[in-house]
Amino acid sequence: MLSNSSILITGGTGSFGHTFVPMTLAKYNPHRLVIYSRDEMKQWEMAKLYGNDERVRFFIGDVRDKDRLARALNGIDYVVHAAATKIVPTAEYNPFECVKTNVIGAMNLIDACIDQGVKRVIALSTDKASSPANLYGATKLTSDKLFIAGNSYSGSNDTRFAVVRYGNVMGSRGSVIPFFLTLADRGALPITDDRMTRFMITLEQGVDLVWHAFEDMVGGEIYVKKIPSMKVPDIARAVAPDAGHEIVGIRPGEKLHEQMIGPEDALHTYEYAEHYKILPAIHNWSHDPKRINDGKLVSPDFTYCSDNNSDWMSIDTLRAWIDRNREKIGKI
């Protein structure tokens, strides 16, 4: 599907973009892959990685600017929406800015994609959008709802929208693993709560899920990959086995456990070999055989949370992953 196509990724200089771009170039050889973002320095640094590769283009712009989006999307077939204000405390203290990017930006992108005749759009979501307890999660839940509803009014252009949801990305910039690595030699690592758990997914797994969504989507689906969990103290032990732990308390808006599928979604959630799919309740789409395909409806009381997960990553497994990826952890 993506071969010889034109693809645009918003927020493309972030952690996801730095993995999505080379993997997609290698697997699909698209005609054009456009990195759309507002930070010229990050674009300049990223451009150096691709030299004279004519497939890779850079476009300075903000998802808050609908006219700029329309210009960038001209001739684009597929879009991955990765742009977001996503640091929980930052969103709590700058709520207006978070809403402008995560909600207004989503509305702008939906309208621009329909107007420009884009074929398929995948929006990246987060566990924090499920039963949100903070502003970032609330804006991403709103964004998810907007992208799902976008399928209702794309008209004759046949633009289709779906969502991919995943939790803590291992080793990404600003995440817990690089944070612990910077403190590993200081004797004690700060732990918010020793009961806290998190889902664990690699960026490569996130890219694979986006590819699958493009191939599988009819429109309105939320894809959730099956991934392992870890207790935060065990993450700390994997990073620095000899360091002590200092309990510092949960930050504003932070959850004790990550949730990617809540009980309110169970009536419309189907299970597959490697993922779950939440189907939209609107328009009776959750009963559409094309969207369900070979999925199995989960139980009515089903939830998918990092503390009730059946799959757990061991300390040794994470430590081996850190050793293999140490050079790139926290750098993208």
C-alpha positions in Angstrom: 0.0 0.0 0.0 2.7 2.5 1.0 5.1 1.5 -1.9 5.8 4.4 -4.3 3.3 6.6 -2.5 3.6 10.1 -0.9 3.6 10.1 2.9 3.6 12.9 5.4 4.3 12.7 9.1 3.5 15.5 11.4 5.9 16.0 14.3 8.3 13.9 12.2 11.5 15.0 13.9 10.4 13.4 17.2 11.2 9.9 18.5 8.6 8.1 16.4 9.6 10.0 13.2 13.3 9.1 13.7 12.3 5.4 13.6 9.3 5.5 11.2 11.2 7.3 8.4 14.2 5.0 7.9 12.1 1.8 8.4 9.5 3.0 5.9 12.1 4.1 3.4 13.7 0.7 3.6 10.6 -1.4 3.4 8.3 0.5 1.1 10.5 2.8 -1.0 7.9 5.6 -1.1 8.1 8.2 -3.8 8.1 11.0 -1.3 8.3 11.1 2.5 7.6 14.5 4.0 8.7 15.5 7.6 6.4 18.2 8.8 7.3 20.0 12.0 7.9 23.4 13.5 11.5 23.1 14.8 14.0 24.2 12.1 17.0 23.0 14.1 15.6 19.5 14.6 14.8 19.4 10.8 18.3 20.5 10.0 19.9 17.9 12.2 17.6 15.2 10.8 18.2 16.2 7.2 21.9 15.5 7.7 21.0 11.8 8.2 19.6 11.4 4.7 22.1 13.4 2.6 20.9 13.6 -1.0 18.0 11.1 -0.7 15.4 12.8 -2.9 12.6 10.8 -1.3 12.9 12.7 2.0 11.5 16.2 2.1 11.3 18.7 5.0 8.4 21.1 5.5 8.5 23.7 8.3 5.0 24.2 9.7 2.7 23.9 12.7 -0.5 21.8 12.9 -2.1 24.9 14.4 -1.8 26.6 11.0 -4.5 25.1 8.7 -3.3 27.0 5.6 0.2 25.7 6.0 -1.1 22.1 6.4 -3.1 22.4 3.3 0.0 23.4 1.3 2.0 20.6 2.8 -0.6 18.0 2.1 -1.0 18.7 -1.6 -0.4 15.4 -3.4 0.0 13.4 -0.2 -1.5 9.9 -0.1 -1.0 8.8 3.5 -0.5 10.8 6.8 0.9 9.8 10.2 -0.1 12.3 12.9 2.6 12.3 15.5 2.7 16.0 16.5 1.5 16.6 20.1 2.2 18.5 23.3 2.7 15.3 25.4 4.7 15.9 28.6 2.1 15.6 31.4 3.4 18.3 33.8 3.9 20.7 30.8 0.3 20.2 29.7 -0.9 20.7 33.3 0.8 24.1 33.6 0.3 25.2 30.0 -3.3 24.0 29.2 -4.2 26.5 26.5 -1.1 25.6 24.5 -1.8 21.9 24.9 -5.4 22.3 23.6 -4.2 24.4 20.7 -1.8 21.7 19.5 -3.6 18.5 20.4 -7.3 19.5 19.8 -7.3 22.4 17.4 -4.3 20.9 15.5 -6.2 17.6 15.1 -9.2 19.5 13.7 -7.0 21.4 11.3 -5.4 18.2 10.1 -8.7 16.4 9.6 -10.1 19.2 7.5 -7.0 19.7 5.5 -6.7 15.9 4.7 -10.3 15.8 3.5 -9.9 18.9 1.4 -6.6 17.7 -0.2 -8.0 14.2 -0.9 -5.6 12.2 1.4 -6.4 8.5 1.3 -5.6 7.3 4.8 -4.6 9.0 8.1 -3.3 7.3 11.2 -3.2 9.4 14.4 -0.9 8.3 17.2 -2.6 8.2 20.6 -1.6 7.3 24.1 -2.7 5.2 27.1 -3.4 8.4 28.8 -6.4 8.9 26.5 -8.2 6.0 28.2 -10.1 7.2 31.2 -7.9 10.3 31.3 -6.7 11.7 34.6 -4.7 14.6 33.2 -5.1 17.4 30.6 -2.8 15.7 28.1 -4.9 12.5 28.3 -8.1 14.5 28.0 -6.9 16.3 24.9 -5.8 13.1 23.3 -9.1 11.4 24.0 -10.7 14.4 22.3 -8.3 14.1 19.4 -9.1 10.3 19.1 -12.9 11.1 19.0 -12.3 13.8 16.3 -10.3 11.4 14.1 -13.0 8.7 14.5 -15.8 11.2 13.6 -13.8 12.4 10.6 -14.8 9.3 8.8 -18.4 10.6 8.9 -17.9 13.7 6.9 -15.1 13.0 4.5 -17.7 12.9 1.7 -16.8 11.9 -1.8 -13.0 12.2 -1.1 -13.1 8.9 0.7 -10.4 10.0 3.2 -10.3 7.5 6.1 -9.0 8.0 9.6 -7.9 5.5 12.3 -5.9 5.7 15.6 -3.0 3.7 17.0 -2.7 3.7 20.8 0.4 2.6 22.8 2.1 3.3 26.2 5.6 4.0 27.4 8.1 3.9 24.5 11.3 2.3 25.7 14.3 4.7 25.6 12.5 7.6 23.9 13.6 11.1 24.6 12.1 12.3 28.0 11.0 8.8 29.1 12.0 7.0 32.3 14.9 4.8 31.0 17.1 7.7 29.8 16.1 9.6 32.9 17.3 6.8 35.2 20.5 6.4 33.2 21.4 10.1 33.8 21.1 9.4 37.6 22.5 5.9 37.7 25.8 7.0 39.4 24.2 9.2 42.0 23.4 6.5 44.5 19.6 6.7 44.5 16.9 6.8 41.8 13.6 8.7 42.4 10.6 6.4 42.3 7.2 8.1 42.3 5.5 5.0 43.8 6.8 1.5 44.3 3.5 0.1 43.1 3.6 1.9 39.8 3.5 -0.1 36.5 4.1 0.8 32.9 3.6 -0.8 29.5 6.8 -1.4 27.5 6.9 -1.0 23.7 9.8 -0.3 21.3 9.6 2.3 18.6 10.0 -0.4 16.0 6.9 -2.2 17.4 5.0 1.1 17.2 6.0 1.5 13.5 4.9 -2.0 12.8 1.5 -1.3 14.3 1.0 1.8 12.2 1.9 -0.2 9.0 -0.6 -2.8 10.0 -3.3 -0.2 10.7 -2.8 1.3 7.2 -3.3 -2.1 5.6 -6.2 -3.2 7.8 -8.3 -0.1 8.5 -11.8 0.6 7.2 -12.1 3.8 9.2 -12.7 4.7 12.9 -10.7 1.9 14.5 -8.4 2.3 17.5 -5.5 -0.2 17.4 -3.8 -1.3 20.6 -0.8 -3.6 20.5 -0.4 -6.4 23.0 2.8 -5.6 24.9 4.4 -6.5 28.3 4.3 -4.5 31.5 7.0 -3.8 34.1 7.0 -2.4 37.6 8.8 1.0 37.7 11.1 -0.2 40.6 12.1 -3.1 38.3 12.9 -0.7 35.5 15.2 1.1 37.9 16.9 -2.2 38.9 17.4 -3.0 35.2 19.1 0.4 34.6 21.1 0.6 37.8 21.2 -2.6 39.8 23.2 -1.2 42.7 21.4 2.1 43.1 18.9 2.8 45.9 15.4 4.0 45.5 13.9 7.2 46.9 10.1 7.4 46.9 9.2 11.0 45.8 5.4 10.8 45.2 3.2 10.9 42.1 3.4 14.0 39.9 0.4 16.2 39.1 -1.8 14.3 36.6 0.2 11.1 36.7 -1.5 7.6 36.9 -0.4 4.8 39.1 -1.0 2.3 36.3 -1.4 2.8 32.5 -4.6 1.9 30.9 -5.1 1.4 27.1 -8.6 -0.1 27.1 -11.1 0.9 29.7 -14.4 -0.9 30.7 -16.5 1.5 28.7 -14.8 0.3 25.5 -15.1 -3.4 26.2 -18.5 -3.7 24.4 -16.8 -2.6 21.2 -13.3 -4.2 21.6 -12.1 -7.2 19.6 -9.0 -9.3 20.2 -6.6 -10.5 17.6 -3.3 -12.5 17.8 -1.0 -9.5 18.4 -3.4 -6.6 19.1 -6.8 -5.4 20.1 -9.1 -3.2 18.1 -11.6 -0.8 19.6 -14.4 -0.1 17.1 -16.4 3.0 17.1 -19.9 3.0 18.8 -21.3 5.5 16.3 -23.2 4.5 13.2 -23.3 0.9 14.4 -19.7 0.5 13.1 -18.8 -1.8 16.0 -20.9 -4.5 14.3 -19.5 -4.1 10.8 -18.1 -7.4 9.6 -15.4 -5.6 7.5 -14.1 -3.8 10.6 -14.4 -6.9 12.8 -12.9 -9.3 10.3 -11.7 -12.3 12.3 -11.6 -10.6 15.7 -13.1 -12.1 18.9 -15.2 -9.8 21.1 -13.7 -9.4 24.6 -15.7 -10.0 27.8 -17.9 -7.2 29.0 -15.8 -6.5 32.0 -12.5 -6.5 30.1 -9.8 -3.9 30.7 -6.3 -3.7 29.4 -4.1 -2.1 32.1 -0.4 -2.4 32.9 -1.2 -3.9 36.3 -3.6 -6.7 35.1 -1.5 -7.6 32.1 -0.7 -11.3 31.6 2.6 -10.5 29.9 5.5 -9.1 32.0 9.0 -8.1 30.9 11.8 -9.4 33.2 14.6 -7.2 34.6 17.1 -9.3 32.6 15.2 -8.8 29.3 15.1 -5.0 29.8 18.8 -4.9 30.8 19.8 -6.8 27.7 17.7 -4.4 25.5 19.4 -1.4 27.2 22.8 -2.9 26.5 22.0 -3.4 22.8 20.5 0.1 22.4 22.6 2.2 24.8 24.0 4.5 22.1 20.6 5.7 20.9 18.6 5.8 24.2 17.3 9.3 24.9 18.8 10.8 21.8 15.7 10.8 19.6 
